Amino acid sequence: MAEKIDTRRRGLLGTGALMLAAAQLGASGAANAQTAAPKAAPLPPVKPGSHTSFASLKQINAGLLNVGYAEDGPADGPPVILLHGWPNDIHSFVDVTPLLASRGYRVIVPYLRG
């Protein structure tokens, strides 16, 4: 038997999980705008497909929802959240994540379902 999907409930669960993740990651504080990007050495060239996995995979239990995510970079660095769309997954960012982490950013890539 097919069940009707309650989109309002799904949206509420997704919003709750996102709020919980933001609170745990310290993203609920005020953001600081930067007027100019700091000067840095050029990034090394990256051959697509040269990275095949992430340095760290973690999970957050958000009630009924368990969200997996990849994390790289210093814990006190400015956070960058990379979001993928369907049909892709977190591996869409496997090459760019180490580059951002090498620049001092805390990179978070949640595994989004559906």
C-alpha positions, 0 to 999 in steps of 0.5 A: 500500500502506498502512503501519502508523503506529508511534505510539511512534516518532512520539511519540519524534520529537515529544518529541525535537523539543520538547526541542530547541526548549526547549533552543534557546529557553532554556526548560530553566532553572528557572521563576520563579513570580510571586505577583501580576501586575504592574499595567499599563495596560489593553490596547487593544480588539482587533477579531478579524481585524484582524491577518493575519500575524506579525511574525517567522516562523522555523524550527528543524531538529530532525533529520528534523523542521523546525518553523516558528514565529512569534515576537514580543516582546523576546528577554529577556522571560518566554517564553509558548508558545501551542499550537494544536490541530487543525484550527487553525494558528498564525493562531489567535493572530495577534490575541493575540500582539501584545498579549502582546508589548506587555506585554514577553512573548516569545511563541512560537507553533510550527506543530504538524503533525497 
